[in-house]
Amino acid sequence: MTIIPAIDIIGGRCVRLSQGDYTRCKTYSDDPVDMARQFEDAGLLRLHVVDLDGAKSAAVVNLDVLEKICTLTSLSVDFGGGIKSDADIKRVFDAGADYACVGSVAATYPELAERWLDHYGYDRIIIGADTLGGTLRTHGWQQDDGQTVFDLIDRFAGKIGHLMCTDISRDGMLTGPATQLYRELAARYPRIGIIASGGVGSADDLRELSACGVAGVVVGKAIYEGRIALDQLKNF
């Protein structure tokens, strides 16, 4: 299981939301690049960067932060938030991202997402599934899409290589991940690399997720709040 620390960006700063609520936003660093370097120095290899400004907008907003992180660290970066057009996804990859995480487009314009999967390769596109109360949320978690994560996966008929699933009700709450959901996803879709996101609050949560068979787990607030020390992550 790969540990993937998260950096969420609003206004060029490193922040975290609670349950996807933009009014419940806490800033942890004014320098996301410095934060990324701390992860790199701790021996971590991956990084999940979310452009929260872009997620609510019509295009990627914080591309300069992505470029700096990719230029000044050796981390393998996946980037999401605001990728809504061919121009957006090209800019993200040109900026140095190894993966593009696509959520709203996958749910609302699946034909476009499928074209990106064909063009860039299933190994470089991560399908994002953000769920609340059993249904998907899109556009910065502000709109209810009506379909489930299983509907989304089945729509792509085996073309998904990676799926990042976030339980919004747990995100930023440090109360534990939606273990049963991830266990079901891993069992039902063994050929998809399932990445769990939301709710991790302790090293015990990480051990529990590892036993579920997920390929990776995103860890954000638990690191920033000191619930999990960076040196603990080396055990995984």
Beta strands, then each sheet from edge to edge (+ up, - down):
strand 1: 2-10
strand 2: 13-18
strand 3: 21-29
strand 4: 46-51
strand 5: 76-80
strand 6: 99-102
strand 7: 125-132
strand 8: 135-138
strand 9: 143-144
strand 10: 162-167
strand 11: 193-197
strand 12: 216-219
sheet 1: 3+ 2- 1+ 4+ 5+ 6+ 7+ 8- 9+
sheet 2: 3+ 2- 1+ 12+ 11+ 10+
end
